């Protein structure tokens, strides 16, 4: 979501978006932890192979997406701060 779209949302909608982004952050961290666990287990039991690299690729994609979510979270937070300073 671009910053100009954030200005169109109400305060309540922005707070809901922040809550959703926080929940996504927890889910992303859990999935990354599970993929690292699967990778370690795969290396210990079978050595290196596709079963090791696939979870790492999935973890990388999720980590890249979570960085975008973090930027969006910061933009939503800035928008809420500017609205509170105007009042």
N, C-alpha and C positions, 0 to 999 in steps of 0.2 A: 504494500500500500504506500502510495506516495504521500509526502507531507501535505500537499494541497487537499487531499482527500480527508486528512485528519481534521482539518478545520471545519469540515462539513458535519462531523459527528458531534453528538451532544456529550456533555460531561459524563453522563451515565454510561453511554456507549464506549467512551474512552476507558473508563474504569473497568468495564467488562472485558475490553480488549486487553488491558494490562493483566487482568486475572487469567485470561486464556493464555497469554504469552508466558506467564509464570508457570502455569500447569504444563505447557509445552516444554519449558526448560527442564522440568523435573522428569518428564517422560523421555526427552532426548538423552539426558544424563543416564537414566536407567538403561535405555537401549544401548548406548555406547558401552556401559559397564558390562552388559550381557555379551555384547559382541567381543569385547576384550577377553572375557572369561571363556567364551567358546574358542577363541583363537589360542589361548594358553592351553586349554584342554586338548585341542587338536594337535598342537605341537608336541605336547607331552606324550600323547597316546599314539599318534600316527606319523609324526614328523611333519615336514612341510609338504603342502599339497593344496589343491583347490579348496578343501574344507577349511584351510587356514586363511587363505587370502580373500575369500568371499565375504566373511564377516568383517574383515578390515575395510573392504571397499564400501560395504553398507555403513559401517561406522564413520568413514570419511564423508560420505554423502550427508549423513545426519549431522555431523559436526559442522559442515559447510552451511547447511540450512539453519542450524542453531545460531550461527554467527549473523545471518541475515535477520533472524528473529530478534537477536540482541540489539541490532541497529534499529529495528522497528520499535522495540520496547523503549529505547532511549528517545526516539522521536515522539512517541506517545507521551512519555514523561515530560518532555520539553513543552509539548502543547498544553498539557494540564497545568504546568507551572506558569506559562504565559497567561492562561485564562484566570488563574488565581491571582496573579499580580495585577490584572486589569480591574478586578473587582474591589 
